[in-house]
């Protein structure tokens, strides 16, 4: 199978050594017990055969892919502004994801299109796909070296304190069967660090809010969501770690999704070695909700 797929299942936590999550760089010792998930390798199929088998609906794929905004593209990279609610790939309850959509739209080159990284289904914003295997390899090397600078915009409940600029809390990921992973702050978990910066405070008749920038220095599952919630400032609309009663009220006022957006990314171009900065504007529904709030002066 493609090495990229092997790395992908390792990053997703599906490969375990002695029941613990493994990294690609982990070295095996005699007597280690390695768990690898069931993997089925199939021959490449045309879109027509996939459609006739009922695996994918071509019309749905093409329409979904055509509506995804493109932020940057050249011979090596394709950077899109992923909408909230769309998984980055099929599986775990989704018949198809963003990568299948893009491949369907660009059938003539879909064999080389690969996801470079992942963001949560509920999160919108910057997602990078590689168009060449050489680009994929170099970008994943950058990811492992943590040389990317990733910035998110998120709206949290309450007035975020100016003094809370960095959160260092270890995170432990648990998963049961086919259910989505849940993450907890736990001393035995993986080190996780997030830097925060206040952008603007807001108020409404039913709650106070703060729009903040979150820079992740480690890429743990649900990292921003857990770090904000652990400090008693849950993300607005977060249906897993948030304030569920407030989420119902937010939905009545127009926010029907989690307010978390991958807004800015700085990396080294895999071909030119130049630093590039990519920015993704807020999704219309997030921007509209912000405009419904009243901005307040710095405290």
NORSUL-V271698 format. One record per backbone hydrogen bond with DSSP energy under -1.0 kcal/mol. NH is the residue of the N-H (numbers start at 1). CO is the residue of the C=O. Records with the same first field share a line. If there is no record, write none. Layout:
# NORSUL-V271698
NH: CO / CO
This chain:
# NORSUL-V271698
6: 2
7: 3
8: 4
9: 5
10: 6
11: 7
12: 8
13: 10
14: 9
16: 35
17: 20
18: 33
20: 17
22: 15
26: 23
32: 29
35: 16
50: 46
51: 47
52: 48
53: 49
55: 50
56: 50
61: 57
62: 58
63: 59
64: 60
65: 61
66: 62
67: 63
68: 65
71: 79
72: 79
74: 77
78: 129
79: 72
80: 127
81: 69
82: 125
85: 121
86: 83
91: 94
94: 91
98: 87
99: 88
101: 97
102: 98
103: 99
104: 100
105: 101
106: 102
109: 106
112: 109
114: 130
116: 128
124: 260
125: 82
126: 262
127: 80
129: 78
130: 114
131: 76
136: 132
137: 133
138: 134
139: 135
140: 136
141: 137
142: 138
143: 139
144: 140
145: 141
146: 143
147: 142
149: 266
151: 264
152: 214
153: 261
154: 212
155: 259
156: 210
157: 234
158: 208
164: 161
165: 163
167: 194
169: 192
171: 190
172: 184
174: 182
179: 176
182: 174
184: 172
186: 170
189: 186
190: 171
194: 167
195: 215
196: 165
197: 213
199: 211
200: 211
202: 209
203: 294
204: 207
209: 202
210: 156
211: 200
212: 154
213: 197
214: 152
215: 195
216: 150
217: 193
223: 220
226: 222
227: 223
228: 224
229: 225
230: 226
232: 229
233: 228
236: 155
238: 235
247: 243
248: 244
249: 245
250: 246
251: 247
252: 248
253: 249
254: 251
255: 250
259: 236
260: 258
261: 153
262: 124
263: 151 / 261
264: 151
265: 278
266: 149
267: 276
269: 274
273: 269
276: 267
278: 265
280: 263
287: 283
288: 284
289: 285
290: 286
291: 287
293: 290
294: 203
296: 201
